[in-house]
Amino acid sequence: MDRPLRIALLSYKGDPFCGGQGVYVRHLSRELARLGHSVEVIGAQPYPVVDEGVTLTELPSLDLYRQPDPFRTPRREEYRDWIDVLEVATMWTGGFPEPLTFSLRARRALAERRAAFDVVHDNQTLGWGLLGVERLGLPLVTTIHHPITVDRRLALEAAESAKRRYSVRRWYGFTRMQKRVARRLPRVLTVSTASRAEIVRDFAVPADRVHVVPIGADTRVFHPDPATPRVPGRIVTTSSSDAPLKGLVHLVEALAKVRTEHPGAHLVVVGNRPVQGPVAEALERFGLGAAVEFVKGISDAELAALVRGAQIACVPSLYEGFCLPAAEAMAAGTPLVATTGGAIPEVTGPDGETCLAVPPGDAGALAAALTRLLADEDLRTRIAAAGRDRVLRHFTWEQAARSTAEHYRYAVAARRTRGAAPGRTGGPA
C-alpha cells in the first residue's frame, strides 16, 4: 500500500467566500487529509480557511487590496525586504503583483523546509519563484483553473476607452509571466476539457503535460432538504465581482424582462454589490434596486440553504473554467439555468435534461429560460432531480482528491527517476 504523502498546497489568494480558488483549496485539502495524507496549506491574504486535519501556514504579503483601504500605501515600518518593495512598486504602476511576489516568498519558505514535504501543489500562482521549487528537489504539480488570458481578453472587449484598455493591459501584465512559467512546468492539472484546450492554446503548454481532474460540490452540505421552503420567484446566482466574464449585467437585464410576466421575480446575488460599473448602471436603468439583493460572507451551510430555497439557480457567465456554483446548485436540488460559456456544459449537462442552457451574453435567451422555468413546476422538479444525479455520479470532492493524489504519486516517482526527460510526464490521464 502506498504511504501517505506530505503535501504543501500553495494558494496566493484563498478567500473561500470570494472566488473559486479559495473554495478549491479548502475542499481539496480537507478530502486529501481524509484520505490519510498530511496537508499543509501555505497561503497569503485573504488567508484560506481550512478544516480539521489540515494545517494552515500564513505567508503574509503587504495585503495591498484589503478592505476597507484597497490600493493602500504601507507605512515605512511594514517593509521587510526587497519583495515588499517590488509588491508596492508594481501596484503603484498599475500592475497586479501578488502571483509574482507570493511565488518568491513561497520558494524561500520551501527552501528552508524542503525536507518537510514530498510534493508541492501550486494553485494557479504561476510566478517565477515556482521555477526554483523543482531545483530544490521537490516535485511540483500545478493547477490552472483556466488561463487568466481569457479574463484579460473579455475585459479588453468590454473596455470603452483607450485609457481603460491601457489600464486593463497593465493590470493583466502578470499573464505574460504566467505564460512563460506554465510552459516550463512538468505537470499541470485543470478542471475541464474546455480549460485544457484554453491552456494549450493560450499558454502553449504541450498537451501531454495537461491533465483533467474535475472538481465538484460538497454533497454533504449541498443537498435537497424538504424542510426548506422554496421562495416564490427567487432566482439565485453567485458573482464574486463585476468582471465582464461573470455576465451579471446580462442577468440583471434578463430579470427586468422576466418581471414583466412574473412581477414577483427577484434576484439574490452572492457577492459584493457594485457601487459603479455596468451592473450598478443596469440596476439603476431598469429600476431594480429593490428586486436585487446582494449577500456576502456567508457560510457554506448558509449558502446551501439560500440555494435550495430558491426556485431557480442561474449561471450567466460568459466563460467558466469549471463552474462550482452550477455543481453546488445541482447538488442542492435546485433547477438551473446556465449559459454554454467555456466548460459550463461539461458540468451542467444536456439542455432540457439537467438544466436549461442558453448562449452566453444573450439577455433575451436568459429571460426566456427563466420565464419558462418559473412557469412550469413539473419541469423544475424533473431538471432538479436529474441535475443532482449528474453531480453525484461525476462531480464530488472525494473523487477529485483521489485523482489528484494519483498525479502527486506520479510526479514523485518521475522526480526520483534518474534521467527522466523533461516534459514526458505520462501518468494518469
C-alpha positions, 0 to 999 in steps of 0.5 A: 500500500502506498504511504501517505504523502506530505503535501504543501498546497500553495494558494496566493489568494484563498478567500473561500467566500470570494472566488473559486480558488479559495473554495478549491483549496479548502475542499481539496485539502480537507478530502486529501487529509481524509484520505490519510495524507498530511496537508499543509496549506501555505497561503497569503491574504485573504488567508484560506480557511481550512478544516480539521486535519489540515494545517494552515501556514500564513505567508503574509504579503503587504495585503495591498487590496484589503478592505476597507483601504484597497490600493493602500500605501504601507507605512515605512515600518511594514517593509521587510525586504526587497519583495515588499518593495517590488509588491508596492512598486508594481501596484503603484504602476498599475500592475497586479503583483501578488502571483509574482511576489507570493511565488518568491516568498513561497520558494524561500519558505520551501527552501528552508523546509524542503525536507518537510514535504514530498510534493508541492501543489501550486494553485494557479500562482504561476510566478517565477519563484515556482521555477526554483521549487523543482531545483530544490528537489521537490516535485511540483504539480500545478493547477490552472483553473483556466488561463487568466488570458481569457479574463484579460481578453473579455475585459479588453472587449468590454473596455470603452476607452483607450485609457481603460484598455491601457489600464486593463493591459497593465493590470493583466501584465502578470499573464505574460509571466504566467505564460512563460512559467506554465510552459516550463512546468512538468505537470499541470492539472485543470478542471475541464476539457474546455480549460485544457484546450484554453491552456494549450492554446493560450499558454502553449503548454504541450498537451501531454503535460495537461491533465483533467481532474474535475472538481465538484460540490460538497454533497454533504452540505449541498443537498435537497432538504424538504424542510426548506421552503422554496421562495416564490420567484427567487432566482439565485446566482453567485458573482464574486465581482463585476468582471465582464466574464461573470455576465451579471449585467446580462442577468440583471437585464434578463430579470427586468424582462422576466418581471414583466410576466412574473412581477414577483421575480427577484434576484439574490446575488452572492457577492459584493454589490457594485457601487459603479460599473455596468451592473450598478448602471443596469440596476439603476436603468431598469429600476431594480434596486429593490428586486436585487439583493446582494449577500456576502460572507456567508457560510457554506451551510448558509449558502446551501440553504439560500440555494435550495430555497430558491426556485431557480439557480442561474449561471450567466457567465460568459466563460467558466473554467469549471463552474462550482456554483452550477455543481453546488446548485445541482447538488442542492436540488435546485433547477438551473439555468446556465449559459454554454460559456467555456466548460459550463456544459461539461458540468451542467449537462444536456439542455432540457435534461439537467438544466436549461442552457442558453448562449452566453451574453444573450439577455433575451435567451436568459429571460426566456429560460427563466420565464419558462422555468418559473412557469412550469413546476413539473419541469423544475422538479424533473431538471432538479432531480436529474441535475443532482444525479449528474453531480453525484455520479461525476462531480464530488470532492472525494473523487477529485482528491483521489485523482489528484493524489494519483498525479502527486504519486506520479510526479514523485516517482518521475522526480526520483527517476534518474534521467527522466526527460523533461516534459514526458510526464505520462501518468494518469490521464 
